[in-house]
Amino acid sequence: MKSNNLLIVDDEPVIAGGLQMLFEEQQQLKLDVSATCSSTEAIELFERLRPDVVLLDIQMPGISGLELAGRMKSFHPEVKIIFLTGYDQFDYAYKAIKQDAFDYVLKTEGDDKVIAAVTAALDRLEYEQKLQMEYRQAQIQLSSMYPVFRQNLLVALLGEQMPDLPEMAPSMAEIDEMFQPGRKVLLILGRFGADRLPLATRGIVQLTVEQILQTQLSESYRIVSIPYLEDIIWFIVGQEQMVMPSVLVSLLEDTQSILNNQAGCPVSFAVGSEEATWLEVGRKYQTLRRIMVQFNLQRQESIVVEGAFYQGKAAMEEEREYPELARMLPRVGILEAHLQNGHQESFLKMMNELCQVLSGILSRHSLHAMELYLSVCRVLLTYINENQLSGKLSPGLDLSLLYNPDSMTDWAERAHFLSKTAAALCDAAEMVRKDNTESTIARIKDYINQHLSSDLSLTALGKATGFNPSYLSRMFKRDEGTGLHDYITDCRINLAKSLLMNTNMKIYEIAQKSGYDNSNYFIRTFKLLTGQTPQEYRNQD
C-alpha cells in the first residue's frame, strides 16, 4: 500500500518534534512524516514533497498559518490541512474554515484528537482517490462508447428528435469532430430491390458504398453511414465546396454494377441535390424517402437526384410544405412533455415555432397540416382537463375550435387561435401554481413559528409538510426571496427578543426556547444579527 506524506508545521520545536515522533510511532497509518518550525522551509518542503496531509499551526511568525494554507491549497488543492492552535477563539476557527481546512484541532485537546483528525483526513483522501479512479475508468468506457453515441446521434437527427440542436452543438462535436456546426452534409439514401435481405448482405452493401465513396472522393470529405428503418443512409461530410451530384451518380452507377454482379443485390439510390446542415438532415431524409416512394425505386435499380423530377406549381408547393410539417409532427410529443413538466418558456417557444409553420400552409385541405393541428389540440385539451383549467380560462376563448377547426377560414387563423389558447392556458396554470404556492408557504411559516424550539432542518420540515426537502428550499427561496434557514433564524431571534424584554427567563432558557441547544452559539448568533449580546439587549432602556 502506498505511503502518505504528512507535513507538520509549528513554530515551537518541542511541539513540532513531539508530533513528528507521535506519528512516526503510528505505523498502522503508513505515513512518511516531515516537520519544520519555519514558514519558509514549510513552503519548500511542501512544493518538494507534495504532502497529503498538513498539520499547520495558525499562529506562525513571518508568514501566518492562514496565509501558508492559502498558498498550499493553490499549489496542491487536494491537500488536507488540519489547523493547530492554542487559541480557543471563534474568529480563528471561522478563518480556518474559510481557508477550506479539513479540520481544526486545539493543541490542548491531546494526542488522540490529533491522531483522529489525521486518520479522518487519510480516510477522506482514500475515498477521493477511489472516486478519481472510478471517474478515469468511466472515461475509458465512455471513449469506447463513442461509435455507439455517434450512431444514436445520427438516428436522432434523422428522426428530428433534437429540437435544441443549436444549443447542443458543442456537445455533439465532442462525440465526433464531423459534427462541427460549420460542416456541410450531403445525403444519399439507398434502398434494396429485394425484400428481407440477410443482415450480412445489407452490411456488405453499406460498407462497399462507403468505401468506394471514401476512396474516390477527396480526402477533405468524410463518409459515414447507418442503417435506418428499411434504408441505408450515407452522409458525405466536408468543409469545402460539396461534391457535385453528377459525380456521385457516376460513382453510384459503377457501385450498382459491382453489387449486382458480386452480391446479387440490386440497390436504388436517391441523392440530395444540395448540402444540408445537421439541423436539416431529417427533413432532407424525408424528401429523399418521398422520392423513393413516388417513383417506386424500391422495386427497380435506379438512381435519382432530388428535384430532377419535380415540375409544376402544385408539386413545388407540396414539396415546400411537406418537409416542415413532417419535421414538426414528431415534436408534438416534446411539446407535451414541456407542458406537463411545467417548462412554460420552452413550451411557448416550441408552440410559436409550430404556429409559424401552420401559418405558412397555403393548401386549405392539407391533411398533414390537419394532423399537426389536431395533435397539438389533443395536447392542449388533455392538459386543460387533467388540471381542471376550463373554468379559469377567458370566457371569450372558444374551446370548441380545438376539435372543430373547419369554422376558421385558413391556417393562419387556426395558428393564431392555437397561440392564443396556449398563452391563456399558461397564464391559468401559473395562477393556479401561485395560489397553491402561497397556501403551501403559509402552512410552512405557520409550522415554523409553532415549532421554533424543535428540529427545523430541511429533512424535518419536508417530513412535516410532505414536500421533498430540496424542492421545499428552492420553492421558498423563489417565492419569498429569502432562504428557509435565514427565515427560521429571524423567527428565532425575534422570539428571543420578545422573551428577553417580557420575561425573567435566564439566557440559557431563552436559547432553548428559541431552538438553540448551545447557549454560546445562541449568544454569538444574536450578537451577529443585532449588534448586542442578549444581556445587553435586555438591559437597554
Secondary structure, DSSP 4 states (H G I P E B T S, - for coil): -PPEEEEEE-SSHHHHHHHHHHHHS-GGG-EEEEEES-HHHHHHHHHHH--SEEEEES--SSS-HHHHHHHHHHH-TT-EEEEEES---HHHHHHHHHTT-SEEEEGGG-HHHHHHHHHHHHHHHHHHHHHHHHHHHHHHHHHHHHHHHHHHHHHHHHTT--TTHHHHHHHHHHH-GGG-TT-EEEEEEEEESSSS--HHHHHHHHHHHHHHHHHHS-TT-EEEEEEETTEEEEEEEESSSPPPHHHHHHHHHHHHHHHHHHH---EEEEE-SS-B-GGGHHHHHHHHHHHHHHTTGGGS--EEETTTT--SHHHHHHHHHHHHHHHHGGGHHHHHHHHHTT-HHHHHHHHHHHHHHHHT---TT-HHHHHHHHHHHHHHHHHHHHTT-GGGS-TTS-GGGGT-GGGSSSHHHHHHHHHHHHHHHHHHHHHHHHHHHHHHHHHHHHHHHH-TTS---HHHHHHHHTS-HHHHHHHHHHHHSS-HHHHHHHHHHHHHHHHHHH----HHHHHHHTT-S-HHHHHHHHHHHHSS-HHHHHH--
